[in-house]
Amino acid sequence: MAAPQVQNLINGHWKAAGSDAWFESRNPAHPAEVIGTFPQSGPEDIEEAVSSANRAFEGWRAMGLVKRAEYLGRVARLMEEDTEALARIVAREAGKQINEARADVVEAIHTAQYAFAFGHLGQYGRVIGDEVPTKRCYEFLEPRGVVVAITPWNFPVALPFWLTGLSLVLGNCVILKPSEYTPMCGAKIAGYFEQAGIPAGVFQVLQGTGEGAGAPLVSHPKTHVVLFTGSYEVGLKIKLEVARHAHKVCTIETGGKNAVLIMEDANLDMAVTASLLSAFKTAGQRCVTAGRLLVDSRVADRFKDRFVSTARRVTVGDPMDENVFYGAMINQQGVEKGRRFNATAKKEGFEILLDRNSEPPPTPDGYWLKPFVYTGPWRKDSVCLTEEAFSPHVAIVPVGGVEEAVAVYNDTKYGLSGSIITEDYRKAKYAEEHMQCGIFYWNLPCIGAGVRMPFGGVKQSGNLIPSAAGLIPVLTHPKAVTHNLDTKIVMAQGLKAEIT
């Protein structure tokens, strides 16, 4: 069967790129399989999308919270009816194991439902008491305008909804630029919005590369908000570009070198399970993946034995297989980066506890990496201990109790996610208060998140403006309003209003 040719959704219509250039999306587990061909968007497409979004903005913001939310409710219902088919597209295109792919879709549905519920709650600001009873003071949130959402391949359905659900309900128009590695997922999202009857120009999808489509959308003088998830290098360029525009704001989420802290009193069964999920789910290709397991030295040997024994049994294979633990790497570049980190661990003199990459690959032509585990003392000068590998590559680092574990956790340039496994609430509370991160877990893996909570990090894990529920200050501008209900003017702070 020939792969479909899928167009952009611009101003309510499916259109090819003005340049008539196309690119392919391929299955990372079976790269000979072409999933589809997609338009390489250029200046003409970007100009049309931005212009139509700006034209649609006034009508969309005037529609009101409840009516805007209805569209998200319809989209959620359409995705629910299509959950299995959409999950299979995620598995084929992103290489995520099918159960993970289903979870990706379910998270997107929940996010759309959350945005729908947010709109129906109608909480759109606050009323404030004034020192003068004849004044009425309140704040309401005005949408900023046109939102550009640039999303990664590893959560190709969930993350677009994290960035677009509240954006739309709060009255903004959205242009989604999906990852060039998962364009079919982006096109499917566009299809659900089209079926839901969203007005032309309110939600659009432009395919293409970051350089060809993403960067021009960021720098366009008539876009107002940029929401980005990806590398720190690209995020920094976005911050610098946005700073040149007086009317523009951004949020960036840019990875981490996360860790699970395992204390002397930890339930080791729980610790091993949490660590395996944190280190190896999605083949380690999550911004919240644990690249480090910081283990109290009094239980380090027992933990190492149990963790390595279980990691030997982790199944890696075809994403469509219900029984595998994780699937493929997204591309050859991801494989090569993971191999470099593995080689660096050996070069830096760490003890290699497990390297399964000499095993036969699940398919001869796919992109695969097997679990890699090493151990040694903390070294701030170590590349593999401090930089993000984005692969199934994890270190076990012995530490001398909770205070040292927290100090080691903090000793990188990142600060996204972390967890502690302990039965002692005092240790958990110490870690919660002192770990420099935006997302903290107790007796859980350090992966996983919910749209009802802010999602973001500190240091080089973001720009201190979290995603998900934390986006509202980026998506809206609070307008302060004061009404005088009296026939005379009474100023605040006792300021005299009379002219003498």
C-alpha positions as CSV (number, residue, x, y, z in Angstrom):
1,M,0.0,0.0,0.0
2,A,1.4,3.4,-1.0
3,A,2.1,5.8,1.8
4,P,-0.4,8.7,2.0
5,Q,0.5,12.2,1.1
6,V,-0.8,14.4,3.9
7,Q,-1.1,18.2,3.7
8,N,-1.0,21.1,6.1
9,L,-4.1,22.4,7.7
10,I,-4.1,26.2,7.0
11,N,-7.1,28.5,7.4
12,G,-9.5,25.6,7.5
13,H,-8.2,23.9,4.4
14,W,-5.7,21.1,3.7
15,K,-2.9,22.5,1.5
16,A,0.4,21.4,0.1
17,A,3.5,23.6,0.8
18,G,3.9,26.6,-1.4
19,S,7.3,25.3,-2.4
20,D,5.9,21.9,-3.2
21,A,8.7,20.3,-1.2
22,W,7.9,17.1,0.7
23,F,9.6,14.9,3.4
24,E,9.0,11.3,4.6
25,S,8.1,9.9,8.0
26,R,9.4,6.4,8.6
27,N,8.9,3.7,11.2
28,P,12.0,3.7,13.5
29,A,11.6,0.0,14.1
30,H,11.3,-0.8,10.4
31,P,12.9,2.2,8.6
32,A,12.0,0.9,5.1
33,E,8.3,1.5,6.0
34,V,7.2,5.0,4.9
35,I,4.3,6.1,7.0
36,G,3.5,9.2,4.9
37,T,4.9,12.2,3.1
38,F,4.4,15.7,4.4
39,P,4.8,19.3,3.2
40,Q,8.0,21.1,4.0
41,S,6.4,24.4,4.9
42,G,8.1,27.6,3.8
43,P,7.6,31.4,4.0
44,E,4.4,31.5,1.9
45,D,2.7,28.9,4.2
46,I,3.9,30.6,7.4
47,E,2.6,34.0,6.2
48,E,-0.8,32.5,5.3
49,A,-1.1,30.7,8.6
50,V,-0.1,33.7,10.7
51,S,-2.4,36.0,8.8
52,S,-5.4,33.7,9.1
53,A,-4.8,33.2,12.8
54,N,-4.7,37.0,13.4
55,R,-7.9,37.4,11.4
56,A,-9.6,34.7,13.4
57,F,-8.5,36.0,16.7
58,E,-11.2,38.6,17.5
59,G,-14.1,36.3,16.6
60,W,-12.6,33.5,18.6
61,R,-11.9,35.5,21.8
62,A,-15.4,37.0,21.5
63,M,-17.0,33.6,21.6
64,G,-16.5,33.1,25.3
65,L,-15.0,30.5,27.5
66,V,-17.8,28.0,27.5
67,K,-18.4,27.9,23.7
68,R,-14.6,27.7,23.1
69,A,-14.4,24.8,25.5
70,E,-17.1,22.9,23.6
71,Y,-14.6,22.4,20.8
72,L,-12.1,20.7,23.1
73,G,-15.0,18.5,24.4
74,R,-15.8,17.4,20.9
75,V,-12.1,16.7,20.1
76,A,-11.8,14.6,23.3
77,R,-14.8,12.5,22.2
78,L,-13.4,12.0,18.7
79,M,-10.1,10.8,20.2
80,E,-11.8,8.4,22.6
81,E,-13.6,6.8,19.7
82,D,-10.2,6.5,17.8
83,T,-7.9,5.6,20.8
84,E,-6.6,2.3,19.5
85,A,-6.1,3.4,15.9
86,L,-4.3,6.6,17.0
87,A,-2.1,4.6,19.5
88,R,-1.0,2.3,16.7
89,I,0.1,5.4,14.7
90,V,2.1,6.6,17.7
91,A,3.8,3.2,18.1
92,R,4.6,3.0,14.4
93,E,5.8,6.6,14.0
94,A,7.5,7.4,17.4
95,G,8.7,3.8,18.2
96,K,6.9,3.8,21.5
97,Q,5.8,0.5,22.8
98,I,2.0,0.1,22.2
99,N,1.0,0.3,25.9
100,E,3.0,3.5,26.2
101,A,1.4,4.8,22.9
102,R,-2.0,4.2,24.4
103,A,-1.0,6.1,27.5
104,D,0.1,9.0,25.3
105,V,-3.3,9.1,23.6
106,V,-5.2,8.8,26.9
107,E,-3.1,11.6,28.4
108,A,-4.1,13.8,25.4
109,I,-7.8,13.0,25.9
110,H,-7.5,13.8,29.6
111,T,-5.8,17.1,28.7
112,A,-8.5,18.0,26.2
113,Q,-11.1,17.2,28.9
114,Y,-9.3,19.3,31.5
115,A,-9.3,22.3,29.1
116,F,-13.0,21.7,28.5
117,A,-13.7,21.6,32.2
118,F,-11.6,24.7,32.8
119,G,-13.7,26.6,30.3
120,H,-16.9,25.5,32.0
121,L,-15.7,26.4,35.4
122,G,-15.5,30.0,34.1
123,Q,-12.8,31.1,36.5
124,Y,-11.3,33.9,34.5
125,G,-9.7,36.2,36.9
126,R,-10.5,37.4,40.5
127,V,-12.5,40.0,42.4
128,I,-10.5,42.1,44.9
129,G,-11.8,44.1,47.8
130,D,-10.9,47.8,47.9
131,E,-10.3,50.1,50.8
132,V,-13.1,52.3,49.5
133,P,-16.5,50.5,49.5
134,T,-17.8,52.4,46.5
135,K,-15.1,50.9,44.3
136,R,-15.3,47.5,42.6
137,C,-11.9,46.1,41.7
138,Y,-11.4,43.0,39.6
139,E,-8.9,41.3,37.3
140,F,-9.7,39.4,34.1
141,L,-7.4,37.5,31.8
142,E,-7.1,38.7,28.2
143,P,-5.7,36.2,25.6
144,R,-2.4,37.3,24.1
145,G,-3.1,36.4,20.4
146,V,-1.4,33.8,18.2
147,V,0.3,31.0,20.0
148,V,3.1,28.9,18.3
149,A,3.4,25.4,19.8
150,I,6.6,23.6,18.8
151,T,6.3,20.0,20.1
152,P,8.7,17.0,20.3
153,W,8.3,13.5,18.9
154,N,8.5,11.6,22.1
155,F,4.9,12.6,23.2
156,P,3.5,13.3,19.8
157,V,-0.2,13.4,20.8
158,A,-0.1,14.3,24.5
159,L,2.3,17.2,24.4
160,P,0.5,19.1,21.6
161,F,-2.6,19.1,23.8
162,W,-0.6,20.2,26.9
163,L,0.3,23.3,24.9
164,T,-2.8,23.9,22.9
165,G,-5.8,22.9,25.1
166,L,-5.6,25.9,27.5
167,S,-4.3,28.1,24.8
168,L,-7.5,27.7,22.8
169,V,-10.0,27.8,25.7
170,L,-8.4,31.0,27.0
171,G,-9.1,32.7,23.7
172,N,-5.8,32.4,21.7
173,C,-5.4,31.0,18.2
174,V,-2.8,28.2,17.8
175,I,-0.4,27.2,15.1
176,L,1.1,23.8,15.9
177,K,4.5,22.8,14.4
178,P,4.9,19.1,15.2
179,S,8.2,17.3,15.2
180,E,9.3,16.3,11.7
181,Y,9.8,12.8,13.1
182,T,6.1,12.4,14.0
183,P,4.2,14.5,11.4
184,M,1.4,11.9,11.0
185,C,0.5,12.3,14.7
186,G,0.3,16.1,14.1
187,A,-1.9,15.6,11.1
188,K,-4.2,13.3,13.0
189,I,-4.6,16.0,15.7
190,A,-5.5,18.5,12.9
191,G,-8.1,16.1,11.6
192,Y,-9.8,15.9,15.0
193,F,-10.1,19.7,15.2
194,E,-11.4,19.9,11.7
195,Q,-14.1,17.2,12.5
196,A,-15.0,19.2,15.6
197,G,-15.8,22.2,13.4
198,I,-13.2,24.6,14.8
199,P,-13.4,27.9,13.0
200,A,-10.9,28.5,10.2
201,G,-7.6,30.0,11.4
202,V,-8.2,29.2,15.0
203,F,-6.2,25.9,15.0
204,Q,-3.7,25.2,12.2
205,V,-0.9,22.6,11.7
206,L,2.3,23.4,9.7
207,Q,4.7,20.6,9.0
208,G,8.4,20.9,8.5
209,T,11.8,21.3,10.2
210,G,12.7,23.5,13.0
211,E,14.9,25.7,10.8
212,G,12.4,25.9,7.9
213,A,9.1,26.2,9.8
214,G,9.7,26.6,13.6
215,A,12.2,29.4,13.5
216,P,10.2,31.7,11.1
217,L,7.1,31.2,13.3
218,V,9.0,32.2,16.4
219,S,10.5,35.3,14.8
220,H,7.3,36.4,12.9
221,P,6.2,39.9,14.1
222,K,2.6,38.8,14.3
223,T,3.0,35.8,16.6
224,H,2.7,36.5,20.3
225,V,3.4,33.4,22.4
226,V,6.0,30.6,21.8
227,L,5.6,27.3,23.6
228,F,8.6,24.9,23.0
229,T,9.8,21.6,24.3
230,G,13.2,20.3,23.1
231,S,16.9,20.9,23.5
232,Y,18.4,23.7,25.6
233,E,20.4,24.9,22.6
234,V,17.2,25.5,20.5
235,G,15.4,26.9,23.6
236,L,18.1,29.4,24.2
237,K,17.8,30.7,20.6
238,I,14.0,31.0,21.1
239,K,14.5,33.0,24.3
240,L,17.0,35.4,22.6
241,E,14.6,35.8,19.6
242,V,11.6,36.4,21.8
243,A,13.5,39.0,23.8
244,R,13.8,41.1,20.6
245,H,10.0,41.5,20.5
246,A,8.2,43.8,23.0
247,H,4.9,41.9,22.6
248,K,6.1,38.3,22.7
249,V,6.6,35.8,25.6
250,C,7.7,32.2,25.6
251,T,8.1,29.1,27.7
252,I,10.7,26.5,27.1
253,E,11.1,23.0,28.6
254,T,14.6,21.8,27.8
255,G,15.5,18.5,29.4
256,G,17.3,17.3,32.5
257,K,19.8,15.0,34.2
258,N,17.3,13.6,36.6
259,A,17.7,11.2,39.5
260,V,16.0,8.7,41.8
261,L,17.3,8.9,45.4
262,I,17.2,5.5,47.2
263,M,17.7,5.7,50.9
264,E,18.9,3.1,53.4
265,D,15.3,2.4,54.6
266,A,13.8,2.2,51.1
267,N,11.5,-0.6,50.1
268,L,13.9,-2.2,47.6
269,D,11.2,-3.8,45.5
270,M,9.7,-0.3,45.1
271,A,13.1,1.2,44.5
272,V,14.0,-1.2,41.7
273,T,10.7,-0.8,40.0
274,A,10.7,3.0,40.2
275,S,14.3,3.0,39.0
276,L,13.7,0.7,36.0
277,L,10.7,2.8,34.9
278,S,12.6,6.1,35.4
279,A,15.7,4.9,33.5
280,F,14.3,2.8,30.6
281,K,10.8,3.7,29.7
282,T,10.6,5.1,26.1
283,A,14.2,3.8,25.7
284,G,15.3,6.6,28.0
285,Q,14.0,9.2,25.5
286,R,12.1,11.4,28.0
287,C,13.1,14.8,29.4
288,V,12.3,13.4,32.9
289,T,14.4,10.1,32.4
290,A,16.6,9.3,35.4
291,G,20.2,9.2,34.2
292,R,21.3,8.7,37.8
293,L,20.3,6.5,40.7
294,L,21.8,8.0,43.9
295,V,21.8,5.1,46.4
296,D,22.7,5.2,50.1
297,S,26.1,3.3,50.3
298,R,24.7,1.1,53.1
299,V,22.3,-0.6,50.6
300,A,24.1,0.1,47.3
301,D,25.5,-3.4,46.8
302,R,22.1,-5.0,47.4
303,F,20.3,-2.5,45.2
304,K,22.9,-2.9,42.4
305,D,22.5,-6.7,42.3
306,R,18.7,-6.5,42.2
307,F,18.6,-3.7,39.7
308,V,21.1,-5.3,37.3
309,S,19.4,-8.7,37.6
310,T,16.1,-7.1,36.6
311,A,17.6,-5.0,33.9
312,R,18.9,-8.1,32.2
313,R,15.3,-9.2,31.8
314,V,14.0,-6.0,30.3
315,T,12.6,-6.9,26.9
316,V,13.3,-4.6,24.0
317,G,11.5,-5.1,20.7
318,D,8.9,-4.2,18.1
319,P,6.7,-1.4,19.5
320,M,3.6,-3.3,18.4
321,D,4.5,-6.2,20.7
322,E,2.3,-6.0,23.9
323,N,5.0,-7.8,25.9
324,V,8.1,-5.6,25.3
325,F,9.2,-3.1,27.9
326,Y,10.3,-0.5,25.5
327,G,10.6,0.0,21.7
328,A,12.9,1.7,19.3
329,M,15.1,4.8,19.4
330,I,13.7,7.5,17.2
331,N,16.5,7.7,14.6
332,Q,20.1,6.8,14.0
333,Q,21.3,10.1,15.6
334,G,19.7,9.0,18.8
335,V,21.4,5.6,18.6
336,E,24.8,7.3,18.0
337,K,24.4,9.7,20.9
338,G,23.5,6.8,23.2
339,R,26.6,4.9,22.0
340,R,28.8,7.9,22.6
341,F,27.6,8.2,26.2
342,N,28.1,4.5,26.8
343,A,31.7,4.8,25.4
344,T,32.3,7.8,27.5
345,A,31.4,5.9,30.7
346,K,34.0,3.3,29.8
347,K,36.6,6.0,28.9
348,E,36.0,7.9,32.2
349,G,36.8,4.7,34.1
350,F,33.5,3.7,35.6
351,E,32.7,0.1,36.4
352,I,30.3,-1.3,33.8
353,L,27.7,-3.4,35.4
354,L,25.6,-4.2,32.3
355,D,26.0,-3.6,28.6
356,R,23.4,-5.5,26.6
357,N,24.3,-3.8,23.3
358,S,26.2,-6.8,22.0
359,E,22.9,-8.8,21.9
360,P,21.3,-9.2,18.5
361,P,18.9,-6.3,17.6
362,P,15.2,-7.0,17.5
363,T,15.2,-6.1,13.8
364,P,18.2,-5.8,11.5
365,D,17.3,-2.4,10.2
366,G,15.7,-0.6,13.1
367,Y,17.2,1.9,15.6
368,W,17.9,0.0,18.8
369,L,19.7,0.5,22.1
370,K,19.7,-2.0,25.0
371,P,20.1,-1.1,28.7
372,F,23.5,0.1,29.9
373,V,24.3,0.4,33.6
374,Y,27.5,1.6,35.2
375,T,28.6,2.6,38.7
376,G,31.2,4.8,40.5
377,P,31.6,7.7,42.8
378,W,30.2,11.1,42.0
379,R,32.4,13.2,39.7
380,K,31.3,16.7,38.6
381,D,33.8,16.6,35.8
382,S,32.2,13.5,34.3
383,V,30.3,14.1,31.0
384,C,28.2,11.0,31.3
385,L,27.1,11.8,34.9
386,T,26.2,15.4,34.2
387,E,24.9,15.6,30.6
388,E,21.6,14.3,29.3
389,A,22.1,11.0,27.4
390,F,18.5,10.6,26.2
391,S,19.0,6.9,25.9
392,P,18.8,3.8,28.1
393,H,21.9,4.7,30.0
394,V,22.0,5.0,33.8
395,A,24.5,5.3,36.6
396,I,24.3,4.0,40.1
397,V,26.2,6.4,42.4
398,P,26.7,5.5,46.1
399,V,26.0,8.4,48.5
400,G,26.3,8.9,52.2
401,G,22.7,9.6,53.2
402,V,20.0,12.0,52.2
403,E,22.0,15.3,52.5
404,E,24.8,14.1,50.2
405,A,22.2,12.6,47.8
406,V,20.5,15.9,47.5
407,A,23.8,17.7,47.1
408,V,24.8,15.4,44.2
409,Y,21.3,15.7,42.7
410,N,21.8,19.5,42.6
411,D,25.3,19.4,41.2
412,T,24.4,19.7,37.5
413,K,23.2,22.5,35.3
414,Y,19.7,20.9,35.1
415,G,16.8,20.8,37.5
416,L,13.7,19.2,36.0
417,S,12.5,16.0,37.8
418,G,13.5,13.9,40.8
419,S,12.2,11.4,43.2
420,I,13.1,9.8,46.6
421,I,12.4,6.3,47.7
422,T,12.2,6.2,51.5
423,E,9.9,5.2,54.4
424,D,11.0,8.2,56.4
425,Y,8.9,11.3,55.8
426,R,11.6,13.5,57.3
427,K,14.0,12.4,54.5
428,A,11.3,12.9,52.0
429,K,10.6,16.4,53.3
430,Y,14.2,17.3,53.3
431,A,14.5,16.2,49.7
432,E,11.3,18.0,48.7
433,E,12.6,21.3,50.2
434,H,16.2,21.1,49.0
435,M,16.2,19.4,45.6
436,Q,16.5,22.1,42.9
437,C,13.8,20.8,40.6
438,G,10.4,21.7,39.2
439,I,8.9,18.2,39.6
440,F,9.3,16.1,42.7
441,Y,8.0,12.6,43.7
442,W,8.1,10.5,46.8
443,N,8.0,6.7,46.5
444,L,7.3,7.0,42.7
445,P,9.4,7.1,39.5
446,C,10.6,10.5,38.4
447,I,8.7,10.1,35.1
448,G,5.1,10.8,34.7
449,A,3.2,14.1,35.0
450,G,-0.4,15.5,34.9
451,V,-1.7,18.5,33.1
452,R,-3.5,19.8,36.3
453,M,0.0,20.5,37.8
454,P,2.7,22.8,36.5
455,F,5.4,21.0,34.4
456,G,8.8,22.6,34.2
457,G,12.2,23.0,35.7
458,V,14.9,25.3,37.0
459,K,18.4,26.2,35.7
460,Q,18.9,24.8,32.2
461,S,15.7,22.7,32.3
462,G,13.6,25.7,31.3
463,N,13.0,29.4,31.7
464,L,11.2,29.2,35.0
465,I,7.7,29.3,33.4
466,P,6.2,25.8,33.6
467,S,4.0,24.1,31.1
468,A,0.6,22.4,31.5
469,A,-1.4,24.2,34.2
470,G,1.5,26.6,34.7
471,L,0.9,28.1,31.3
472,I,-1.9,30.4,32.2
473,P,0.3,33.5,32.9
474,V,2.0,33.0,29.5
475,L,-1.2,32.6,27.6
476,T,-3.0,35.5,29.1
477,H,-2.4,39.1,30.2
478,P,-4.2,40.1,33.5
479,K,-6.0,43.4,33.1
480,A,-6.7,45.3,36.3
481,V,-10.1,47.1,36.3
482,T,-11.5,49.5,38.9
483,H,-15.1,50.9,38.8
484,N,-16.1,54.0,40.8
485,L,-19.8,53.6,41.9
486,D,-19.9,57.0,43.7
487,T,-20.5,60.5,42.3
488,K,-17.2,61.8,43.6
489,I,-13.6,60.7,43.3
490,V,-12.0,59.1,46.3
491,M,-8.3,58.2,45.8
492,A,-6.4,55.3,47.4
493,Q,-3.9,55.7,50.2
494,G,-5.6,58.9,51.4
495,L,-4.4,60.9,48.4
496,K,-6.4,64.2,48.2
497,A,-8.6,64.5,45.1
498,E,-9.7,68.2,45.7
499,I,-8.1,71.0,43.7
500,T,-7.5,74.0,45.9
